[in-house]
Amino acid sequence: MQGMQIPFENTYARLPERFFVRQEPDGFAHPEMIQWNASLAEELGIKLEESNALAIFSGNQVAEGSAPLAQAYSGHQFGGFSPQLGDGRALLLGEVAGRDIQLKGPGPTAFSRRGDGKSALGPVLREYLVSEAMHALGVPTTRALAAIATNESVLRREGLVPGGVFTRVAASHVRVGTFEYLAARRDTDGLAILADYVITRHYPEITGTDAPHIALLECVLRAQARLIAQWMSLGFIHGVMNTDNMAISGETIDYGPCAFMEAFHPKCVFSAIDTQGRYAWGNQPEMALWNLTRFAETLLPLIDPNLAVAKEKAESTLRKFQTIFEEEYDRRFRAKFGLSNNVSPELIEQGLAILEKQNIDYTLFFRELSWGEDDAVANLFEDTQAIHQWLSDWNKSAPNTQAMRCTNPVLIPRNHQIEQALQAAYQGDYAPFRRLSRALESPFEIQKEFSDLESLPKTEEIVPHTFCGT
């Protein structure tokens, strides 16, 4: 195809075929490019004319060198095990520059479970905004290459809604659930092949070590402990931390009912389906360890032929999680508060307790603490006595506010702003989405043209729940 250059590799497609099902996308009659991430395309070495990009990433054209497939995986969803999930609304096109290129919403696959395999436009735009915001915030994350409107409707609970296709870029799409899929089938050979693949692709430094599978468990554990601490420091709530949504690479993946916390509370939940608060902000470390324990269980036959020995080695490694997480959490929150290592962590705990008691916006508090004066911070509070005392103690600690400005964002993708952009897009107006996308590219800067996006939602604009899936 003239004007097209995508240097595809297909390492996953060369794994045993029981790991996936080959499938081509359906395509759409009148797709429309809403957003093309030109800088990411350049980084990946993808050179495409716009018409070709639209054809390939809508699913209308299979690019030369691409080997589309739907990946198989299982998953513990809210604690219950589903032995077969798989890509019901996604196709892996291949890898470019060592990173997966995946379409979300191109049509049904063998794993669609009677679903249409397509995506609503809203979740496409939500994932574009939030994943690119997370990247700009410095969080390990999947990326957004393209958001496309299909100009066809899909049927969802709320009725017919506009459809879309999202192009996701990831270090890989291997999940804890991928290992669970093979373990559930007692496929030890498959587990060994997958583990070797992951080590080669993500953790080559442990290749050839005496105990590579314990080393793999520790690498994934460390990556997840650090990721969760970073999420929490930004007030991010993933919303659906099932094992099929935990990437072995340590990236944030699957932006479904995710949200950035507004009024601070450790039990804050946004997901409409998380009725028990399993994946609340403050529960995320515990849930990460729970998922990692499921991962460790899949590795037991590879760790040692003696099950008791394998369990002891795995449990010893899993016990490291809490220490690694607490160290990273302490480091992240010291940076947020501008505190050196010799300052008592009680100052952090006291500050968060005051925020919780008075329902103070998490991002705005740290924005004012980093950029404002004490009065600007105190003005956020109805009862100012406790915060004035805390500010006095904080100032005595000689906080580094300059460094804080590199840690505490001015802008985050607030729920009401995302919702407003999505509602406009449903009416064919993509300007609010594009404006919000531009603003979020520089989250740590004060941008006068986007100052309105710092505002808290009005009462009627508050979004109490977010929803899962495409």
Helices and strands as residue ranges (DSSP letters): E 4-5, E 8-9, G 12-14, G 17-19, E 20-22, E 32-36, H 38-44, E 47-48, H 50-57, E 69-71, E 75-77, E 80-82, E 90-96, E 99-104, E 119-120, H 121-136, E 143-156, E 159-170, H 176-184, H 188-202, G 204-206, H 212-234, E 236-237, G 243-245, E 259-260, G 281-283, H 284-303, H 307-318, H 320-337, H 346-358, H 362-371, H 374-378, H 385-396, H 401-404, H 415-426, H 431-439, G 448-454, G 459-461
